[in-house]
Amino acid sequence: MLQLRSEVFVVEQNCVYQDIDGKDEKALHLLGMFDGVLVAYARLFPPGAYFDNASIGRVIVKPTYRDKKWGHDLISEAVKGISDYYNTTAITISAQLYLQEFYESHGFVPTSEMYLEDDIPHIEMKKA
């Protein structure tokens, strides 16, 4: 899990930042496996742990598997996991700006202007 997060968020995005942020123990970890390889991952947070609403973070699909479009399955399962485990459908995320349309296709709407997080453009989005 940490290796995949480093591969994408540190190496691929060329962003030196503190991935180990003390929030892993507050989250449910959604793992997407294929042929024994971790190919997709997301953290699910209960309301109040990250935002007032429940939240999804560290959303990753391994670069060599992105052509399979499993990011859509990952987000669908993450939304379902929030509903099942936290009994809510209200979700707030901090999305990388270039993925805004991807998240909109899953019912998220922008709720902020662009801001920089670790020098990467982000936007807050919510799903009711």
C-alpha positions as CSV (number, residue, x, y, z in Angstrom):
1,M,0.0,0.0,0.0
2,L,2.7,2.5,1.0
3,Q,4.9,1.4,-1.9
4,L,2.0,2.1,-4.4
5,R,1.3,5.5,-2.8
6,S,5.0,6.4,-3.1
7,E,5.1,5.2,-6.7
8,V,2.3,7.5,-7.7
9,F,2.2,10.5,-5.4
10,V,6.0,10.9,-4.9
11,V,7.7,9.5,-7.9
12,E,5.2,9.8,-10.8
13,Q,3.9,13.2,-9.7
14,N,7.4,14.3,-8.7
15,C,6.1,15.7,-5.4
16,V,8.2,15.5,-2.2
17,Y,5.7,15.4,0.6
18,Q,4.9,13.6,3.8
19,D,2.7,10.7,2.7
20,I,2.8,9.1,6.2
21,D,0.5,11.7,7.8
22,G,-0.8,10.0,10.9
23,K,-4.3,9.5,9.3
24,D,-3.9,5.9,8.2
25,E,-5.1,4.5,11.5
26,K,-8.3,6.6,11.3
27,A,-9.2,5.2,7.8
28,L,-10.6,2.1,6.2
29,H,-8.3,1.0,3.5
30,L,-9.9,-0.1,0.2
31,L,-7.5,-2.4,-1.7
32,G,-8.1,-3.4,-5.3
33,M,-6.2,-6.6,-6.2
34,F,-5.6,-8.2,-9.6
35,D,-3.6,-11.4,-10.0
36,G,-2.1,-11.0,-6.5
37,V,-0.9,-7.4,-7.2
38,L,-2.3,-4.3,-5.5
39,V,-3.5,-2.2,-8.5
40,A,-5.9,0.2,-6.8
41,Y,-6.3,1.8,-3.4
42,A,-8.2,4.5,-1.5
43,R,-8.6,5.6,2.1
44,L,-12.1,6.0,3.5
45,F,-12.6,8.4,6.4
46,P,-15.6,8.7,8.8
47,P,-17.3,12.1,9.2
48,G,-15.1,14.4,11.3
49,A,-11.8,12.6,10.7
50,Y,-10.7,14.7,7.7
51,F,-13.7,16.9,6.8
52,D,-17.0,17.4,8.5
53,N,-18.4,14.9,6.0
54,A,-17.0,11.4,5.4
55,S,-14.1,11.5,2.9
56,I,-12.2,9.5,0.4
57,G,-8.5,10.1,-0.1
58,R,-5.2,8.8,-1.6
59,V,-7.1,7.5,-4.6
60,I,-4.7,5.5,-6.8
61,V,-4.7,3.2,-9.7
62,K,-1.3,1.7,-10.6
63,P,-0.1,3.4,-13.8
64,T,0.3,0.1,-15.7
65,Y,-3.4,-0.7,-15.1
66,R,-5.1,2.7,-15.8
67,D,-6.1,1.6,-19.3
68,K,-8.6,-0.8,-17.6
69,K,-10.6,2.2,-16.2
70,W,-10.6,0.6,-12.8
71,G,-10.6,4.1,-11.2
72,H,-14.4,4.2,-11.8
73,D,-14.8,0.9,-10.0
74,L,-12.6,2.1,-7.2
75,I,-14.7,5.3,-6.6
76,S,-17.9,3.4,-6.8
77,E,-16.7,0.9,-4.2
78,A,-15.4,3.8,-2.0
79,V,-18.8,5.5,-2.1
80,K,-20.4,2.2,-1.2
81,G,-17.9,1.6,1.6
82,I,-18.7,5.0,3.1
83,S,-22.4,4.3,3.0
84,D,-22.0,0.7,4.4
85,Y,-19.5,1.5,7.1
86,Y,-20.2,5.1,8.1
87,N,-24.0,5.1,7.3
88,T,-23.8,8.4,5.2
89,T,-23.8,9.5,1.6
90,A,-22.4,12.9,2.3
91,I,-18.8,12.9,1.2
92,T,-16.2,15.7,0.8
93,I,-13.0,15.2,-1.1
94,S,-9.9,17.2,-2.0
95,A,-9.5,16.3,-5.6
96,Q,-6.6,17.0,-7.9
97,L,-7.9,19.6,-10.3
98,Y,-7.2,17.5,-13.5
99,L,-9.6,14.8,-12.2
100,Q,-12.5,17.2,-11.7
101,E,-14.5,15.7,-14.6
102,F,-13.8,12.2,-13.4
103,Y,-15.3,12.9,-10.0
104,E,-18.2,14.8,-11.5
105,S,-19.0,11.7,-13.4
106,H,-19.5,10.0,-10.0
107,G,-21.8,12.8,-8.7
108,F,-19.3,15.1,-7.0
109,V,-19.7,18.8,-7.5
110,P,-17.0,21.5,-7.0
111,T,-17.4,23.5,-3.8
112,S,-14.2,25.6,-3.9
113,E,-11.9,27.5,-6.1
114,M,-8.6,25.9,-7.1
115,Y,-6.0,25.8,-4.3
116,L,-2.5,24.3,-4.0
117,E,-1.9,21.3,-1.9
118,D,1.7,20.2,-1.9
119,D,2.1,22.5,-5.0
120,I,-0.5,20.5,-7.0
121,P,-3.7,22.2,-8.0
122,H,-6.7,20.8,-6.1
123,I,-10.4,21.5,-5.7
124,E,-12.8,20.6,-2.9
125,M,-15.8,18.6,-4.1
126,K,-18.9,17.2,-2.4
127,K,-21.4,14.4,-3.0
128,A,-24.7,14.5,-1.2
